[in-house]
Amino acid sequence: MAELGRIVGKAALGAAGTAAAGATLAGLGYGLIQAEAKITRKIVGNPFDGAPDDDGVYGAAPGEPVQLLVLGDSTAAGMGADNRFQTIGAILATGLAAIMGRPVELTNEAVVGAESSDLSSQLSKALERIDQPDVAVILIGANDVTHRIDRSVSVQHLQRTVRYLRTLGVPVVVGTCPDLGTVEPVPFPLNKLLRQWSRELAAAQTVAAVEAGARTVSMGDLLGPEFAASPSIMFSQDRFHPSAAGYARVASALLPSVAAEVDAWPEGATRDSEPEAARGEGIGALDDAAERAASSPGTEVGPAELRGRSHGPRGPWAMLRRRGEHEVTDV
């Protein structure tokens, strides 16, 4: 627990600029926040019976299938998708199959409404079905925010799951908590609080997951501008979960990192491109990288070494890559 306290403490440094605003908003009263949350739930509603069953083999090429495991919440499960081929897992599986020229078998144990504490049970069920995943993708955090789960508890569960997968030799890519403050039905001041809480959890998840050996990809407000411009296209009928187009946007941000973890590119291609300093890419302190990633959707953060060492004066080194160019604003 001491280590997790340090993890959360480091990630929270990046949220110092929003702390005063958060305190002001919190001063409006928890009762108001609860009332607005109830209003939001009524607006969003629950138009879906669940998520499509997307388990199965994708790609028509011959050969032994690559085993892709997906864990997490309703976004990972694909709630809001019209069919099994529109989920994040299915899009990733189809993309990997096309890149590798091999079939990809998807095992999706994500559960609608899941919190980080549910990851261990999801993993246990998955390992009863497949002996050795080739890569795992985890999307979690939104329900931890809306249910106000203590951040240190949330990242402890995530880190434990990542570490167990890494002991099995399974590469892991974590899609961090999305910015819930960008969802249109959520009113002020609840949207401002949700934005602050989402970013703080995303930064803490980045530190915890990377220290455990995973890569993370920042979800941020990945769908925010598109939602504002074309809400009927990017989001499903509940105006909260992504539509098929929205899931394709998220999957496109994750695919380069997942492909790199399984060496998906043709023979002779590099596992990762060299970082470009002009794009803000490179090796730096993990806590700095986590803060920057939380405000820049599509940003990948992973473990790194500098001069043969994995740690520097301020803790672990991390490699930051900007897989996406979309930047979050503070509006």
TORPARO-553897 format. One record per residue: residue number from 1; residue in one letter; z, y, x of N, C-alpha, C in turn. Coordinates in steps of 0.02 Angstrom, whole numbers, plus 50000, padded with zeros to 5 digits. Each point is the difference from the previous one (the first is absolute). Layout:
N
     k   r     nzz     nyy     nxx    cazz    cayy    caxx     czz     cyy     cxx
   NUM   a       Z       Y       X       Z       Y       X       Z       Y       X
...
//
This chain:
331
     k   r     nzz     nyy     nxx    cazz    cayy    caxx     czz     cyy     cxx
     1   m   50000   49940   50041   50000   50060   49959   50000   50063   50043
     2   a   50031   49996   50059   50000   50059   50043   49930   50017   50021
     3   e   49959   49948   50014   49931   50013   50020   49961   50032   49943
     4   l   50011   49975   49938   49964   50028   49943   50022   50072   49988
     5   g   50064   50014   50011   50023   50069   49993   49965   50046   50048
     6   r   49989   49976   50061   49964   50039   50050   49927   50009   49980
     7   i   49970   49947   49973   49930   50004   49978   49992   50054   49947
     8   v   50041   49997   49948   49995   50048   49946   50016   50070   50024
     9   g   50049   50005   50044   50019   50065   50026   49943   50033   50038
    10   k   49964   49960   50041   49944   50028   50038   49944   50021   49954
    11   a   49984   49958   49950   49945   50018   49955   50017   50060   49958
    12   a   50064   50010   49984   50020   50055   49958   49994   50067   50036
    13   l   49996   49999   50067   49993   50063   50036   49938   50038   49978
    14   g   49947   49963   49985   49939   50032   49979   50004   50032   49932
    15   a   50051   49982   49961   50008   50027   49933   50047   50060   49998
    16   a   50022   50023   50059   50048   50054   50001   49974   50063   49967
    17   g   49934   50011   50007   49971   50061   49970   50001   50000   49925
    18   t   50005   49940   49970   50001   49997   49927   50071   49990   49973
    19   a   50048   49995   50044   50068   49985   49977   50029   50056   49957
    20   a   49989   50063   50020   50027   50055   49961   49969   50003   49931
    21   a   49934   49990   49998   49967   50000   49935   50025   49943   49957
    22   g   50012   49941   50031   50025   49943   49963   50069   50013   49972
    23   a   50042   50033   50040   50068   50015   49977   49998   50048   49940
    24   t   49954   50048   50002   49994   50047   49944   49978   49964   49937
    25   l   49950   49956   50009   49976   49963   49942   50054   49954   49972
    26   a   50036   49967   50046   50053   49955   49979   50054   50038   49962
    27   g   50009   50064   50018   50051   50040   49966   49983   50013   49927
    28   l   49938   49989   49980   49982   50009   49930   50032   49948   49955
    29   g   50026   49948   50031   50038   49951   49961   49965   49934   49994
    30   y   50037   49947   50012   49972   49933   49995   49983   49984   49928
    31   g   50036   50030   49953   49985   49988   49930   49930   50023   49981
    32   l   49979   50058   50028   49932   50024   49987   49949   49952   50029
    33   i   50014   49976   50060   49953   49953   50032   49994   49937   49958
    34   q   50056   49974   49975   49998   49940   49959   49960   50012   49936
    35   a   50009   50059   49970   49964   50016   49938   49925   50003   50013
    36   e   49981   50032   50056   49929   50004   50016   49970   49932   50017
    37   a   50041   49957   50031   49976   49933   50015   49985   49962   49936
    38   k   50042   50008   49950   49988   49967   49936   49936   50025   49967
    39   i   49990   50067   50004   49939   50028   49972   49938   49972   50036
    40   t   50005   49996   50066   49944   49974   50039   49985   49928   49982
    41   r   50052   49959   49991   49989   49930   49982   49964   49995   49933
    42   k   50016   50044   49954   49967   49999   49935   49927   50021   50006
    43   i   49987   50049   50044   49931   50023   50010   49959   49944   50032
    44   v   50028   49970   50052   49964   49948   50036   49992   49938   49957
    45   g   50054   49980   49966   49997   49942   49957   49994   49935   50040
    46   n   49980   49947   49966   49992   49935   50032   49943   49963   49966
    47   p   49938   50023   50013   49942   49973   49964   49975   49933   50026
    48   f   50030   49974   50054   49975   49938   50030   50050   49943   49991
    49   d   49972   49940   49990   50042   49940   49996   50022   49977   50069
    50   g   49964   50019   50051   50015   49980   50068   49942   50016   50045
    51   a   49994   49963   50055   49946   50011   50048   49955   49938   50001
    52   p   49937   50009   50019   49955   49942   50005   50024   49949   50052
    53   d   49986   49938   49988   50014   49947   50049   49942   50000   50050
    54   d   50012   50028   50059   49945   50006   50049   50003   49948   50055
    55   d   50044   49951   49995   50002   49947   50049   49932   49964   50002
    56   g   49980   49980   50060   49938   49962   50005   49963   50015   50064
    57   v   49941   49970   50007   49959   50007   50059   49945   50050   49986
    58   y   49990   50046   50048   49949   50053   49994   49951   49992   50058
    59   g   49936   50012   49985   49948   49993   50051   49968   49931   49995
    60   a   49935   49998   50010   49963   49937   49991   49984   49965   50066
    61   a   50020   50028   50056   49984   49970   50065   50037   49934   50009
    62   p   49973   49955   50040   50035   49937   50014   50055   50011   50051
    63   g   50042   49950   50008   50053   50002   50050   50069   50000   49970
    64   e   50049   49995   50044   50070   50000   49980   50020   50070   49977
    65   p   50029   50005   49940   50016   50067   49975   50055   50035   50041
    66   v   49993   50065   50008   50053   50042   50027   50052   50008   49945
    67   q   50064   49992   50018   50053   50003   49950   50030   50070   49998
    68   l   49989   50034   49943   50026   50068   49989   50056   49997   49949
    69   l   50058   50026   50020   50059   50001   49956   50015   50071   49979
    70   v   50013   50011   49935   50018   50065   49975   50068   49996   49965
    71   l   50044   50045   50019   50067   50005   49969   50010   50071   49976
    72   g   50045   50010   49951   50016   50067   49980   50010   50010   49926
    73   d   49980   50059   49975   50015   50021   49932   49937   50000   49957
    74   s   50000   50040   49946   49945   49998   49953   49934   50022   50031
    75   t   50002   50046   50048   49939   50021   50034   49971   49942   50040
    76   a   50042   49963   50035   49978   49942   50037   49975   49945   49954
    77   a   50032   49995   49941   49980   49949   49951   49934   50018   49966
    78   g   49985   50065   49995   49937   50021   49970   50006   50021   49928
    79   m   50059   50022   49979   50009   50022   49931   49955   50061   49986
    80   g   49961   49996   49947   49953   50052   49984   49928   49981   50015
    81   a   49990   49948   50041   49933   49975   50014   49974   49961   49939
    82   d   49935   50003   49988   49971   49966   49942   49989   49926   50013
    83   n   49990   49981   50064   49989   49930   50015   50023   49986   50071
    84   r   50000   49936   50019   50027   49977   50064   49964   50029   50061
    85   f   49938   50020   49992   49962   50024   50057   50014   50073   50017
    86   q   50039   50034   49958   50013   50071   50009   50067   50015   50032
    87   t   50041   49950   50015   50065   50012   50030   49994   50015   50074
    88   i   50052   50029   50028   50000   50015   50072   49990   49936   50041
    89   g   50037   49947   49981   49994   49937   50036   49930   49972   49999
    90   a   49968   50002   49941   49933   49973   49994   49950   50041   50039
    91   i   50008   50066   49999   49954   50044   50037   50008   49989   50075
    92   l   50063   49993   50023   50012   49985   50071   49970   49933   50018
    93   a   50009   49949   49958   49974   49934   50014   49924   50001   50004
    94   t   49968   50035   49953   49927   50005   49999   49975   50037   50062
    95   g   50035   50054   50018   49981   50038   50059   50006   49959   50064
    96   l   50056   49965   50008   50009   49958   50059   49948   49945   50004
    97   a   49984   49970   49943   49950   49946   49998   49933   50026   50023
    98   a   49983   50061   49979   49936   50029   50019   49998   50016   50075
    99   i   50056   50026   50027   50002   50017   50071   49999   49939   50044
   100   m   50038   49948   49980   50010   49942   50043   49948   49945   49989
   101   g   49965   50002   49944   49954   49946   49985   50036   49935   49986
   102   r   50060   50006   49974   50041   49941   49982   50031   50012   49931
   103   p   50015   49946   49964   50036   50010   49937   50071   50022   50013
   104   v   50029   50036   49952   50069   50022   50005   50036   49977   49938
   105   e   50056   49966   50010   50040   49975   49944   50059   50047   49990
   106   l   50004   50028   49940   50053   50048   49984   50057   49965   49963
   107   t   50060   50011   50025   50061   49978   49965   50040   50063   49985
   108   n   50007   50016   49936   50033   50062   49980   50064   49983   49963
   109   e   50057   50017   50031   50065   49987   49969   50033   50065   49977
   110   a   49963   50055   49999   50028   50064   49977   50019   49995   49926
   111   v   50052   50038   49982   50027   49998   49932   50005   50070   49972
   112   v   49977   50009   49939   50006   50065   49966   50074   50019   49995
   113   g   50017   50061   50021   50069   50023   49996   50043   49982   50060
   114   a   49971   49968   50050   50039   49977   50058   50026   50058   50042
   115   e   50059   49990   50028   50030   50045   50049   49999   49964   50068
   116   s   50018   50036   50052   50000   49970   50067   50046   49939   50005
   117   s   50052   49999   49960   50047   49943   50001   49967   49936   49974
   118   d   49943   50005   49967   49965   49941   49974   49952   49969   50050
   119   l   49990   50033   50057   49951   49975   50048   50017   49931   50028
   120   s   50064   49988   50013   50019   49936   50030   49984   49942   49953
   121   s   50013   50009   49935   49985   49946   49953   49925   49990   49992
   122   q   49962   50055   50002   49928   49995   49998   49973   49961   50060
   123   l   50028   50015   50059   49978   49966   50060   50017   49926   49997
   124   s   50059   49984   49976   50020   49930   49994   49952   49961   49956
   125   k   49981   50030   49943   49952   49967   49955   49932   49992   50033
   126   a   49980   50051   50037   49935   49997   50033   49998   49944   50052
   127   l   50054   49993   50038   50001   49950   50053   50006   49929   49973
   128   e   50016   49994   49937   49998   49934   49967   49928   49981   49983
   129   r   49956   50050   49999   49930   49989   49981   49954   49997   50060
   130   i   50014   50040   50052   49958   49999   50060   50045   49995   50061
   131   d   49980   49959   50047   50041   49988   50059   49999   50059   50049
   132   q   49941   50028   50010   49993   50051   50053   49949   50053   49979
   133   p   50023   50056   49972   49953   50054   49987   49971   50027   50064
   134   d   49938   50024   49998   49969   50031   50058   50018   50074   50004
   135   v   50015   50031   49943   50020   50070   49998   50034   50012   49933
   136   a   50051   50044   50001   50036   50018   49939   49995   50075   49989
   137   v   49992   50019   49936   49999   50070   49980   50056   50011   49950
   138   i   50040   50052   50012   50057   50016   49957   49992   50070   49973
   139   l   50004   50008   49935   50000   50066   49967   50062   50005   49957
   140   i   50046   50044   50019   50065   50003   49966   50030   50070   50008
   141   g   50045   50017   49954   50037   50063   50008   50004   50042   49938
   142   a   49949   50000   49957   50000   50044   49942   50060   49988   49955
   143   n   50015   49937   49987   50056   49984   49955   50068   50013   50033
   144   d   50002   49996   50066   50062   50018   50035   50015   50074   49990
   145   v   49947   50041   49999   50008   50072   49989   50021   50014   49929
   146   t   49964   49973   49951   50014   50016   49930   50067   49971   49978
   147   h   50023   49946   50031   50065   49971   49984   50056   50027   50045
   148   r   49981   50046   50045   50048   50032   50046   50041   49950   50040
   149   i   49965   49950   50028   50031   49952   50044   50014   50035   50067
   150   d   50059   49987   50028   50017   50031   50064   49947   49985   50052
   151   r   49977   50051   50034   49945   49993   50047   50015   49950   50055
   152   s   50061   50000   50026   50017   49953   50053   49996   49928   49976
   153   v   50019   49989   49937   49996   49932   49971   49927   49980   49992
   154   s   49958   50046   49976   49929   49984   49990   49967   49980   50065
   155   v   50009   50040   50053   49966   49984   50062   50029   49939   50035
   156   q   50063   49985   49986   50029   49939   50028   49964   49939   49973
   157   h   49987   49999   49934   49964   49944   49970   49929   49995   50027
   158   l   49967   50057   50006   49932   50000   50026   49999   49975   50072
   159   q   50044   50026   50041   50002   49981   50070   50014   49926   50009
   160   r   50046   49974   49960   50016   49928   50004   49939   49958   49984
   161   t   49962   50019   49950   49941   49961   49981   49947   50004   50055
   162   v   49989   50059   50027   49951   50008   50054   50020   49958   50061
   163   r   50063   50004   50018   50024   49964   50059   49991   49924   49991
   164   y   50014   49975   49940   49992   49928   49989   49927   49980   50006
   165   l   49955   50040   49971   49929   49985   50007   49978   50001   50073
   166   r   50026   50049   50038   49981   50005   50070   50027   49941   50042
   167   t   50058   49974   49981   50025   49940   50035   49955   49940   49988
   168   l   49964   50001   49945   49952   49947   49985   49932   50013   50032
   169   g   49994   50057   50033   49937   50018   50032   49950   50031   49953
   170   v   50024   50025   49942   49955   50028   49950   49995   50076   50010
   171   p   49941   50028   50011   49992   50073   50004   50014   50030   49931
   172   v   50028   50061   50000   50020   50031   49936   49975   50072   49999
   173   v   49972   50019   49942   49981   50070   49987   50038   50022   49938
   174   v   50037   50055   50006   50040   50026   49945   49969   50065   49974
   175   g   49985   50002   49937   49980   50062   49967   50064   50034   49976
   176   t   50016   50058   50028   50064   50032   49986   50001   50032   49931
   177   c   50058   50022   49980   50011   50027   49933   49952   50057   49984
   178   p   49966   49998   49944   49955   50055   49981   50040   50061   49978
   179   d   49968   50058   50000   50031   50062   49979   50000   50003   49924
   180   l   50056   49983   49969   50004   49998   49927   50000   50069   49969
   181   g   50010   50052   50041   50000   50067   49973   49931   50025   49980
   182   t   49948   49963   50018   49932   50022   49983   49975   49971   49934
   183   v   50040   49957   49968   49979   49969   49937   50005   50053   49945
   184   e   49944   50011   49965   49995   50056   49954   50050   50000   49942
   185   p   50017   49944   49968   50046   50004   49944   50071   50020   50018
   186   v   50018   49997   50065   50069   50014   50021   50010   50076   50001
   187   p   50048   50027   49961   50010   50072   49996   50043   50028   50057
   188   f   49999   50066   50007   50045   50035   50045   50069   50003   49967
   189   p   50056   49992   50037   50006   49993   50073   50000   49928   50024
   190   l   49993   49951   49954   50001   49931   50022   49946   49984   50050
   191   n   49941   50031   49991   49946   49985   50047   50016   50022   50071
   192   k   50036   50056   50008   50019   50023   50067   50051   49954   50032
   193   l   50047   49976   49961   50048   49953   50027   49967   49934   50019
   194   l   49955   49976   49958   49966   49937   50014   49957   50007   50063
   195   r   49970   50058   50010   49961   50011   50061   50045   49996   50062
   196   q   50056   50033   49997   50046   50000   50057   50026   49930   50014
   197   w   50023   49965   49947   50027   49933   50009   49946   49952   50025
   198   s   49939   50006   49974   49946   49955   50020   49984   50008   50074
   199   r   49995   50062   50023   49983   50012   50071   50056   49977   50046
   200   e   50062   50011   49979   50056   49978   50042   50001   49924   50006
   201   l   49987   49965   49944   49999   49927   50003   49940   49977   50041
   202   a   49942   50031   49992   49941   49980   50039   50012   50006   50075
   203   a   50032   50055   50021   50015   50009   50071   50049   49947   50025
   204   a   50051   49986   49960   50049   49948   50019   49968   49932   50002
   205   q   49955   49985   49953   49964   49936   50000   49958   49993   50063
   206   t   49968   50054   50020   49958   49999   50060   50041   49981   50061
   207   v   50056   50033   50009   50043   49986   50058   50023   49927   49998
   208   a   50025   49978   49943   50028   49933   49994   49946   49947   50011
   209   a   49942   50008   49968   49948   49950   50004   49970   49996   50070
   210   v   49988   50057   50031   49970   50000   50067   50049   49971   50051
   211   e   50064   50016   49994   50049   49971   50045   50003   49924   49993
   212   a   49982   49975   49940   50000   49928   49988   49935   49968   50020
   213   g   49950   50040   50021   49938   49972   50025   49940   50006   49955
   214   a   50005   50039   49946   49944   50009   49953   49961   50064   50015
   215   r   49941   50005   49971   49965   50063   49995   50014   50028   49930
   216   t   50003   50066   49995   50007   50030   49934   49940   50045   49987
   217   v   49984   50007   49936   49948   50047   49979   50030   50044   49946
   218   s   49997   50065   50011   50030   50047   49953   49957   50005   49937
   219   m   50032   49989   49941   49966   50009   49937   50003   50073   49978
   220   g   50056   50034   50011   50007   50071   49984   49973   50016   49931
   221   d   49964   50056   49994   49969   50017   49936   49926   49982   50002
   222   l   49987   49938   50024   49932   49977   50012   49956   50010   49939
   223   l   50030   49996   49940   49960   50008   49939   50009   50068   49968
   224   g   50041   50043   50030   50017   50064   49969   49940   50044   49983
   225   p   49960   50021   50049   49943   50043   49985   49949   49967   49953
   226   e   49987   49934   50011   49953   49966   49958   50026   49996   49928
   227   f   50066   49991   49992   50029   49998   49933   49990   50067   49965
   228   a   50012   50054   50036   49992   50067   49970   49928   50013   49980
   229   a   49953   49976   50041   49929   50012   49987   49972   49953   49947
   230   s   50020   49936   50003   49972   49950   49954   50054   49950   49979
   231   p   50050   50022   49962   50054   49954   49982   49978   49940   49960
   232   s   49949   50008   49958   49976   49944   49960   49966   49947   50041
   233   i   49978   50018   50061   49966   49953   50043   50048   49968   50050
   234   m   50043   50040   50031   50042   49975   50054   50063   49964   49977
   235   f   50023   50015   49940   50061   49968   49975   49986   49962   49936
   236   s   50040   49949   49988   49992   49958   49941   50026   50037   49938
   237   q   50000   49966   49944   50016   50033   49937   50073   50022   49994
   238   d   50044   49973   50043   50070   50023   49997   50011   50064   50040
   239   r   49946   50024   50035   50004   50062   50040   50051   49996   50056
   240   f   50019   49940   50020   50049   49990   50053   49973   49951   50052
   241   h   49976   49942   49978   49972   49951   50046   49926   50015   50013
   242   p   49975   49984   50060   49929   50012   50015   49954   49958   49955
   243   s   49940   50026   49991   49946   49963   49968   49965   49959   50054
   244   a   49944   49968   49981   49961   49964   50050   49977   50046   50056
   245   a   49979   50061   49982   49979   50048   50052   50059   50021   50043
   246   g   50058   50008   49970   50059   50018   50038   50021   49946   50048
   247   y   49998   49937   49977   50018   49945   50044   49950   49994   50058
   248   a   49937   50013   49986   49950   49998   50054   50016   50052   50053
   249   r   50024   50059   49978   50018   50054   50047   50058   49978   50044
   250   v   50051   49969   49971   50058   49977   50038   49980   49944   50048
   251   a   49961   49951   49975   49979   49944   50042   49958   50024   50059
   252   s   49959   50051   49990   49959   50025   50055   50042   50030   50056
   253   a   50059   50027   49982   50045   50027   50051   50035   49944   50038
   254   l   50012   49944   49967   50036   49944   50031   49954   49954   50040
   255   l   49938   49993   49980   49956   49950   50029   49991   50006   50076
   256   p   49990   50060   50029   49992   50002   50073   50061   49972   50038
   257   s   50060   50014   49974   50060   49975   50034   50007   49925   49992
   258   v   49985   49974   49940   50003   49928   49988   49948   49964   50043
   259   a   49940   50028   50002   49947   49969   50040   50018   49999   50074
   260   a   50031   50053   50024   50020   50002   50071   50052   49947   50015
   261   e   50044   49987   49954   50054   49951   50011   49974   49929   50005
   262   v   49943   49985   49968   49974   49932   50002   49938   49995   50044
   263   d   49989   50052   50042   49941   50001   50045   49937   49983   49961
   264   a   49990   50037   49945   49946   49984   49954   49931   50019   50025
   265   w   49997   50047   50048   49935   50026   50020   49961   49950   50041
   266   p   49934   50006   50002   49958   49951   50037   50020   49995   50073
   267   e   49981   49945   50032   50016   49988   50070   49973   50056   50043
   268   g   50043   50024   50044   49980   50055   50044   50026   50067   49977
   269   a   50018   50005   49936   50027   50063   49974   50074   50004   50017
   270   t   50025   50060   50008   50071   50008   50017   50043   49994   49938
   271   r   50061   49976   50011   50047   49991   49945   50018   50067   49969
   272   d   50007   50051   50041   50015   50067   49977   49960   50050   50041
   273   s   49977   50053   49968   49966   50052   50037   50050   50040   50042
   274   e   49975   50032   50052   50044   50041   50041   50022   50061   49959
   275   p   50063   50020   50005   50023   50058   49962   49966   50064   50022
   276   e   49987   50045   49952   49968   50063   50015   50052   50056   49994
   277   a   50015   50031   50057   50050   50053   50001   49981   50058   49955
   278   a   49935   50013   49993   49978   50056   49959   50016   49990   49926
   279   r   50009   49937   49981   50017   49984   49931   50075   49991   49991
   280   g   50038   50015   50052   50072   49992   49996   50023   49929   50011
   281   e   49956   49957   50026   50017   49930   50012   50031   49992   50070
   282   g   50039   49947   50008   50028   49986   50065   50069   49971   49995
   283   i   50031   49990   50059   50066   49970   50004   50053   50055   50003
   284   g   50052   49990   49961   50056   50047   50000   50063   49967   49973
   285   a   50052   50038   49992   50063   49973   49974   49990   49976   49928
   286   l   50030   49943   49983   49991   49971   49934   50024   50045   49944
   287   d   50057   50034   50009   50025   50043   49947   49952   50058   49986
   288   d   49968   50027   50053   49951   50053   49989   49939   49973   49963
   289   a   49977   49941   50020   49942   49970   49968   50014   49986   49926
   290   a   50061   49978   49985   50019   49985   49930   49999   50063   49958
   291   e   50025   50054   50027   50001   50064   49964   49928   50024   49986
   292   r   49958   49996   50051   49931   50023   49991   49962   49956   49952
   293   a   50011   49935   50003   49964   49954   49955   50019   50011   49927
   294   a   50064   50016   49988   50023   50009   49931   49963   50056   49964
   295   s   49972   50047   50038   49965   50057   49970   49925   49997   50011
   296   s   49975   49942   50023   49928   49994   50013   49975   49931   49979
   297   p   49978   49993   49937   49978   49935   49974   49945   49968   50042
   298   g   50003   49935   50006   49952   49963   50040   50018   49994   50073
   299   t   50056   50031   50020   50021   49998   50070   50033   49933   50015
   300   e   49978   49969   50054   50030   49937   50022   50048   50012   50057
   301   v   50057   49966   49998   50049   50002   50054   50016   49929   50019
   302   g   49999   49985   50065   50015   49933   50023   50037   50001   50066
   303   p   50027   49942   50020   50036   49996   50064   49954   50017   50058
   304   a   50029   50028   50053   49960   50018   50059   50042   49995   50063
   305   e   49966   49998   50057   50033   50002   50065   49971   50058   50040
   306   l   50043   50029   50040   49979   50054   50045   50026   49984   50070
   307   r   49954   49993   50046   50017   49980   50069   50039   49935   50001
   308   g   49980   49953   49956   50030   49934   49999   50066   49996   49964
   309   r   50021   50056   49969   50064   50000   49965   49990   50014   49925
   310   s   50039   49966   49959   49995   50008   49927   50046   50056   49975
   311   h   50047   50023   50042   50048   50051   49980   49999   50058   50049
   312   g   50011   50060   49974   50007   50059   50041   50068   50031   49990
   313   p   50010   50062   50022   50066   50032   49995   50024   50008   49928
   314   r   49954   50005   49952   50019   50011   49931   49993   49937   49956
   315   g   49989   49943   50032   49993   49939   49961   49931   49968   50009
   316   p   49979   49959   49952   49936   49964   50007   49940   50046   50003
   317   w   49950   49978   50038   49935   50033   50000   49960   49974   49941
   318   a   49955   50041   49973   49957   49980   49945   49930   50028   50011
   319   m   49950   49963   49977   49932   50023   50001   49982   50027   49931
   320   l   49977   50062   49997   49980   50030   49937   49924   50006   50000
   321   r   49970   49974   49947   49928   50006   49989   49987   50029   49931
   322   r   49953   50045   49995   49984   50030   49936   49940   49964   49970
   323   r   50016   49947   49962   49946   49961   49969   49967   50039   49944
   324   g   50037   50048   49970   49973   50042   49947   50009   50073   50018
   325   e   49957   50042   49973   50002   50071   50018   50036   50043   49949
   326   h   50020   49971   49943   50030   50040   49946   50070   50021   50019
   327   e   50015   50064   49994   50066   50027   50017   50039   50018   49936
   328   v   50064   49987   50001   50044   50019   49944   50017   50074   50005
   329   t   50006   50032   49943   50024   50069   49999   50069   50002   49970
   330   d   50033   50056   50006   50067   50007   49973   50000   50041   49935
   331   v   49942   50005   49969   49996   50039   49938   50038   49963   49945
//
